[in-house]
Amino acid sequence: MTAKTGNILQIDALTMRFGGLTAIDDLSFTAPAKAVTSIIGPNGAGKTTLFNCITGFYKPTTGAVRLFHPVRGETPLETLPSYRVARDAQVVRTFQNIRLFPKMTVLENLIVAQHNPLQNASVFSLAGLFKLAGYRRAETLALEKAMHWLTRLGLTEFADTAAGALPYGTQRRIEIARALCVDPVLLCLDEPAAGLNPRESAALNDLLIHLARDEDIAVLLIEHDMSVVMKVSDHIVVLNYGRKIAEGTPTEVQNDPQVIKAYLGEEEAAA
Amino acid sequence: MTAVVHLGHSTTLPERLKDAAWIAFVALILGIPMIGLTTVDAGGKLVVQTRWALLGYFIAASFCGRLVLRYVLDALQRRRQAQRTPAATAERRGRFSVLTLLGWLLLGVAIALPIAFSDNRYVVDTATTVLIYVMLGWGLNVVVGLAGLLDLGYVAFYAVGAYTYALLSTQFGWSFWQALPVAGGMAALFGVILGWPTLRLRGDYLAIVTLGFGEIIRIILVNWTELSGGPNGIASIPRPTFFGLPFKPPVDEGPMTFAQYFGIEFVPAHRLIFLYYLILVLALLTNLFVSRLRKLPIGRAWEAVREDEIACKALGMNVTNVKLSAFAIGAMLGGFAGVFFAARQGFISPESFVFTESAIILAIVVLGGMGSQLGVVLASLVLVLLPEIGRDFAEYRMLLFGLAMILIMIWKPGGLLAHREPTLRAPERSP
């Protein structure tokens, strides 16, 4: 398998078994760079399990997850522990059930996301303890980056509020802003539009398209809201019972008989 | 029965009277065997006597006490509800400066205390004990309050610090100041040793393992007689000196003493006051160190791990290192406190490092409000002074202690100071 130019992620014959249950069954697909790739499918199709395999939270039973990192080159993600997938491979994810640091402020959440560069700058906390210039500079940079993403997602007014005290839709956006602070090359979003109102949802669409096209942050998206999926996706992979049943552009997928069957049921069942 | 537990509902007078009457009834039931009947030694045999009048007072006191308590609780509840309104935010900012002021005030009292009570050995001694617990509380606060790792065996690190100093000084003649960093490092090493195998554990499971670790250290100290002196402990540990000047009565041809050097008369209280200031400085350094760490990446990482470990991993944080550093630094601070303890007592034995100590230190952190530095000070004052004040009540002392803890937890479920101050704020946006 060689890296096709223009791909960011390649999944090869991935299988994930939990005891007798096969959550992902021999799945292969590629996700193009500079693009939004959506993973859709009914509940229990294995979408979140796939995310867990890509980001190192699960070790796949068999198969490979290859990242084509712009600097590091080909990186086998399935061999890395989850924190190295984020730190070294720069593949960052959000969670279906939001995982913020609720008692910390929104700004602190975004600074924690920049833990690694800051911790390096603090030289075992010594440079930080004595407030040396190098550390102060790193801190200012981190603060600037945090404020940049807060502004981009329209969250500046909440910067000093405890993250747990904010509404659901706002928390979703904070989680995306926090993930962006890690400087991802691939951003994996697990149902980011859930709980957003139509206006917030439209803003999210624009953001995702902009990230992929202009900032070169490829997006892997799990989403149930088809209005989002069809608008933002360049490429769609449809899963059902852990298997890929269709793949292609939004139009191709929409007209695929297998997909219609998975979502609407078979003719006999409907009749 | 539920009427006793529910604290926030009834407000009308008849309801309050009914509630108080119920409490009085409970007091009656409890009081008959505990107060109403007593045994008196009458010439070699026990005779049962009754004290109905005293029981009457007791019940009346319960009735009135409940009325007052209820009134206070309701008032507090109303005030708390008022604070939840958005208008209260500005007022709360005002309260933080009150807390800062309280902190400085306490520091002022702490500095002035030995001067005001220079002739009162008991006061200075008790204040030194309070400060040891403050320091231990600040150390454990890193592990429990910030990193959220429930450690029930913290006293082990205190013991490691104390025994390291005791052995280094009695066997190799190291001075207090030489041994201090070594003992701290030793305790930190033990922190890592405990940390390694327990990294995967959380909550209850971690608590059990740390509890076991604390006991293992104590049992090793009891049994490894060649090293630790077993249950007999280690005696005649050298006291810390004032830059080499010992606090001793002057002896001809002996080394220069503190009193001689300054040309003052020897008073045993000098050493006590010196020890007091020593622990005060150590505790303040601990506070400064921990407050600074909290605002550094490592401190924020500790809090983030407490809040959500999985999110930390997803952001590229090596949770293993973060937890180990919390264990190591918490243990190191406990070790420092242990060195001071050994130097102050001059004698240590495993009896000083039992589980109760761990429990008290943990209670200080929880009661103070997890993660709050000032809260630890207030809680140490409460937890050390209450039993001291309670000495007059003899056997009711621990009862009083328990009652006070229950009351505080009812009024302040998040600890005395549950507020969390952000580690940094957004820069002012240019208009």
Contacts between the chains, C-beta under 8 A, distances in Angstrom:
chain1	res1	chain2	res2	distance
A	55	B	314	6.6
A	57	B	310	7.6
A	57	B	313	7.5
A	57	B	314	7.9
A	81	B	313	7.9
A	82	B	313	4.4
A	82	B	314	6.6
A	83	B	312	7.7
A	83	B	313	4.8
A	83	B	316	5.4
A	83	B	317	5.8
A	83	B	318	5.3
A	83	B	319	6.7
A	84	B	316	7.5
A	85	B	316	7.9
A	86	B	313	7.3
A	86	B	314	5.9
A	86	B	315	5.8
A	86	B	316	3.4
A	87	B	316	3.3
A	87	B	317	7.8
A	87	B	318	7.6
A	88	B	316	7.8
A	92	B	314	6.8
A	92	B	315	7.1
A	92	B	316	7.5
A	93	B	314	5.4
A	94	B	314	7.9
A	95	B	310	7.6
A	95	B	311	7.3
A	95	B	314	7.3
A	99	B	308	5.0
A	99	B	310	6.0
A	99	B	311	3.9
A	99	B	314	7.3
A	100	B	307	7.8
A	100	B	308	7.2
A	100	B	311	7.0
A	101	B	303	7.0
A	101	B	304	5.0
A	101	B	307	3.7
A	101	B	308	5.8
A	101	B	311	6.8
A	102	B	307	6.1
A	102	B	308	8.0
A	103	B	303	7.5
A	103	B	307	6.0
A	103	B	420	5.9
A	104	B	300	7.5
A	104	B	303	6.1
A	104	B	304	7.0
A	104	B	307	6.4
A	104	B	422	7.4
A	105	B	422	4.7
A	105	B	425	7.9
A	107	B	422	7.5
A	107	B	424	6.7
A	107	B	425	7.2
A	107	B	426	5.3
A	108	B	300	6.2
A	108	B	303	7.9
A	108	B	422	6.1
A	108	B	423	6.0
A	108	B	424	6.9
A	111	B	297	8.0
A	111	B	300	6.3
A	111	B	424	6.8
A	112	B	300	5.2
A	112	B	301	6.7
A	112	B	304	4.5
A	112	B	312	7.6
A	112	B	315	6.7
A	112	B	317	7.6
A	113	B	315	4.8
A	115	B	297	5.4
A	115	B	300	7.3
A	115	B	301	5.5
A	115	B	304	7.7
A	115	B	315	6.8
A	115	B	316	7.2
A	115	B	317	5.0
A	116	B	316	5.7
A	116	B	317	7.4
A	118	B	297	4.0
A	119	B	297	4.4
A	119	B	298	6.7
A	119	B	301	7.4
A	122	B	296	5.6
A	122	B	297	5.5
A	122	B	298	7.2
A	125	B	293	6.3
A	125	B	296	5.3
A	125	B	297	7.7
A	125	B	298	5.1
A	128	B	292	7.7
A	128	B	296	4.0
A	128	B	297	7.0
A	128	B	298	7.8
A	129	B	289	7.7
A	129	B	292	5.5
A	129	B	293	7.3
A	129	B	296	7.0
A	143	B	424	7.4
A	143	B	427	6.6
A	147	B	426	6.8
A	147	B	427	7.0
A	150	B	426	7.9
A	156	B	426	7.2
A	156	B	429	6.7
A	159	B	425	7.7
A	159	B	426	3.7
A	160	B	422	6.3
A	160	B	425	5.4
A	160	B	426	5.6
A	162	B	420	8.0
A	178	B	315	7.1
A	179	B	314	7.9
A	179	B	315	7.6
A	182	B	315	5.7
A	182	B	316	5.9
